[in-house]
Structures are given as C-alpha cells and as structure tokens.
Amino acid sequence: MEWCESPFSSSGSARRLRLHRNSLQYRLKKIRALTGKDPWKFKDAFDLWVAFSLKDMENLKS
C-alpha cells in the first residue's frame, strides 16, 4: 500500500516503512513472484492496491 501511496518512490517508501531500500526492493520482487503482478507497472500496482484495500476493509468487518 505504501508503495502505491508514495508515488512509487523506493527511498520514500522504505523510509516510511523503516526498511532499507534493498529490503523494499526484495519484497516488491517477492510480490511480483507470488502474484504475477509487477508493482513497477502502474496498472498492476493499482490492482494490488485495490486488492489490499479490499482485504483491509474485510478485516475491519470482523
């Protein structure tokens, strides 16, 4: 979510998540491997953001 909300800025996202920039890159690659969605492509990143947002909304109902 942070990746999409901070205009795809590696350094900005990593800082807000309190991660090293390389750790963030590793996690983004892992997301791509697990989902088949490329977080560096706008449409795929948007799809991921929507999916995570819906998941968050589902968790709020519980």
QUIFEN-V351488 format. One record per pair of residues at least 6 apart in sequence whose ideal C-beta (glycine too) atoms are under 6 Angstrom apart, sorted by sequence separation. I is the first residue (numbers start at 1). GAP is how many residues later the second one is. D is the distance in whole Angstrom. If there is no record, write none. Layout:
BEGIN
i: {I I}
gap: {GAP GAP}
d: {D D}
END
This chain:
BEGIN
i: {6 32 38 39 6 14 37 31 3 11 14 37 2 10 13 28 37 2 10 2 3 4 4 1}
gap: {6 6 6 6 7 7 7 8 10 10 10 10 11 11 11 11 11 14 14 15 36 41 45 51}
d: {5 5 5 5 5 4 4 6 5 6 4 6 5 5 6 5 5 6 6 6 6 5 4 5}
END
